[in-house]
């Protein structure tokens, strides 16, 4: 940033930073520049447009400069600002949690669709991370009972904090443990999960922002990326309430493998929803109907 201090308006800072981010190959460079500058100045993104011609003072530029440096070094924007929007809610993130992603909103969409005809559904969110799925469901289903499970105590602490800050802590039961073990004695109507599904051999080739800053525990799905989904399916069939369904997020190219895993576990695959890029993303599977007598 070599311009004189008097020339560093909000608009000029955004223009300069967007150009630098484009050169570095950062996705959505303008959006990320806006998120960082709004955070550095302690304002909303919309306020950047209202005050686009305002001069940013030395302290604000220093904070912004440090944020831009960290982003160019590979640190995710969500970790720099400490939060990420998901389903129109702001979630705190931490190094112990996967950063919420837009594709996972499809999982919430499908869960809401399945829960709509139920009076007071019991929904289990497995591998809750930031709690984004569980909290989003609690916000939109005031009569639902939500149980959120994670194997990481640190992730569960982050999720509890998000539920408290977003006003649903009294309706989400957070439980520590591996997959469905903490659900003993419960009969959920829906089990939803965004499990680890990256094949182990692909981890090293991930974007450094993901590989170096997000927990391997939330990424590594075993040699074929389907090992956690396989375990989840095996445990879920006998646990679900009659008519219950399992909703699972999968990675690109995993539809056939996921279908096979679920079918072998005894499920009937009912639908597969595609994301904005046209990739199969959310699989819905149900318990097969009992044979007619």
N, C-alpha and C positions, 0 to 999 in steps of 0.2 A: 504494500500500500504506500505509494510514493507521492500521492497528491497532497496538497496543503490541507491542514486540519479543517479550514473553512469550507473545503469542497467535499468533505466526506458526509454527504447526505445519506439518508436511508436508501434512496434509490440508487445512488452511486455505489454504496457498499454491496447492495444486492447484485447489481450489474457486474461488478468486479469479481465477486465471489462465485457467481454462477459461471462466469468464464473459466475461472480456475478449476472449479469442480468438473466442468465439461472436459477440460484438458486431462484431468486425472481419471476420466471414465466413470465418474460417480453417477449412479442412476438418479433421475429426477433432481438435477442439480439446482434448479430454481427453488423447488419445494424445500430441499434441505437447507439451502441458504436462508430462506425465510424462517424456517423453524429455529435455526441457530440464532439468527439476529433477534427474533422476537424473544427468545429465552435470555439472550445477553442483555437485552434492554428491559426485561421484566414486563413485557406487554403482550397483547394478543396478536396473532398474525394479521388480522383485519386492520389493526392499528398501523401496520407498516404502510398500508395503502393510503390511509387517512393522513398520515404524516410523512409521506414519501419525500417531501422537500426539506424536512427538518435536519439540522446538523446534529450528528451523533458526537457526544462529548468524549473526552480522552478516556475516561473510565469505561464507558460503554464500548468504545473501539478496542480497548485492551482486552476486555472480556471476550468480545467477538473474535478478535485475532487469535486468542488462545483456543477457542472452540474450533475455528477453521483449521488451525494447525493440527489439532487432534484428529479431526475428521480426515484430513489429507494423509495422516499417518495410519489410517485404517480403523480408528475407533468408530463404532456405529453412532449415528446421530442420536438414537434413543438413549444410549448410555451417556452421551455427553450432556443431554438435557435432563436425563433421569426419568423419562416417561415416553409413552407411545399411545397414540389414539387407536382405539379399537371399538367398533360398533358405537361410535359417537361418544365414547367415554375415554377419559385419560387414565392410563394405567402406569403406575410406577414400575420400573424395570430394575433388575440387578444382574450382576454377573452369574447368578445362580439360576436365572430364568431365560427361557427362549423369548426373544422379542416378538410380541404379537404381530401377525402378518394379515394383510387383507384377505388372503385366500381362506384363512380359518374362519372368517365371518360366514362362509358357506355352511360350516358345521353348525353355527348358531342358527342360521336360517332354517336348516333342515330340522334341527331339534325343536325349534318353535313350531314348525309345521306339524311335527308328530305329536307335540304336547297339546296343541290347540283343542282337540276333542276330549282331552282328559280333564277330570274335575280338579284333582289335586295331585298331579304327577310327582313321583319320586325320580329324580334325575341324578345320576352319578357322573361326574367329570373326572376322568382318570388321566393323571399326568397334568395337573391343573396349571403348573408353572406360575405365571403372574395372577392366575385366577380369572383371566379375561373371559373365558367361555362361561364359567360358573357364574360370575358376577353379571355378565350381560344377560344370561338367562334369568337370573334372580330379578333383575331390573324389569324384565318384560313379562315375567310370569309370577305375579304377586302371591298366587296360591300354591306355587310349586315348592317342594322340599328339595333342596340341592345338597348333595354331598360331594365335596371336592377332595381328591386324593393326590398326594405326591410323595415320592420316595425321598425327596430332598428336604430336610428341615429348613434350610435357608430359603428355598423356593416357597415353602408353605408360609413362612413368615412374611414374605413379600405379598403373597396372595391374601393373607389375613389383613394386612395393612390396606390393600386396595379395597377389600370388601368393607372395611370400616370407613375409609375415607369416602366411599361411594354410597354409603348408607344401607348396605344389605348384610352386614355382619351377623345380624340376628336370624337370617334366613339361609345362611350357607354354613354347613357343618364341615370344617376342615379336618382331615384325618391323615396321619402320617403312615406310610407303608407302601408295599410293593404291589402295584396293579390292584387287583380286586380283593386282596386279603383283608383290608380294613372294612369291607362291606359285609362281613359275616353276619348273618341274621337278617339282612335286608333283602328286599325283592324289588329292585328298581324297575320302573317302567321303561326308562331309557338309560343306556350307558353310552356316553359320548367320549371320544378321545382324539387328541392330536398327538399320537405317540411318536417316538423316535422312528424315522423311516429312511434315513440316509444309509446306503450300504457302507460298511466299514471302509472298503477300499476307495470310496469316493470322498471321504472326509478331507484328505490332504489336498484335494483339488478344489475345495470350496473357496468362495470369496474370503480373503483374509479377515474381513469384518465379521464374518460368521465363524470361520474356523478358529480364529484366535481370541474371540471375545464372547462367544456363546458356549454354554456348557455342553461338553461332549455327551454327557448323560442324556440330554434332551435331543441329541442329533443321531447318535449311532444306533441303527436298527439291525446290526448284525451283518453277516456276509452278503445277504440278499436284500437287506433293508426291511424284511418282513418278520423277523424273529419276535419282536415285541407284539406285533399285530397277531401273530400266531398264538402266543401265550394268552393274550387278551381274549381272543376268540374261544380258546379252550376253556377258560375260566368263566366266561360270560354266559354260555348257553344254559347252564343249570341254575344260574343266579337270577336271570331276568324273570320278571313277573309274566304270567300268561299274556300273550299278545305283545310282549316287550320287544324292543329293537335295540340293536347295536349300531351306532354311527361312528365311523372311523375315517379320519383324514389320511390320504395316501399321497405318495409322490408321483411325479410324472413317469409314465411308463410302468406303473405298478398295478394297473387294473386287473390284468389277467392273473398275476400272482396272488393278489388280494382275494380275488374271487375263489381261487383254488384253496387258499388257506381257510376262508370262511366256510366253504362248502364241506371241506374235510372235517371241520369242527362240528358240522351238523346244522349250520345255518342255511337259510335260503336268501340269496342276494336279491333284493327287491329293486334297487335303483342305484345308479351312479351319477352324481352331479358333477358337471364340468365347471372349471373356473373361468375367469375372464380370458385366459389364453387358449381355451378349448381343451385343456388337459383334464382327464378324470381326477377328481379331487376328494369327494366325499362319498363313501360307500354306505348304503343303508342295508342292513341285514336283519331278518326276523327269524324267530323260532318257527320251524315248520308246523303246520297245523296237524293236530292229532288225526289219525285215520278214522274214517267214519265207521261206526259200529254196525 
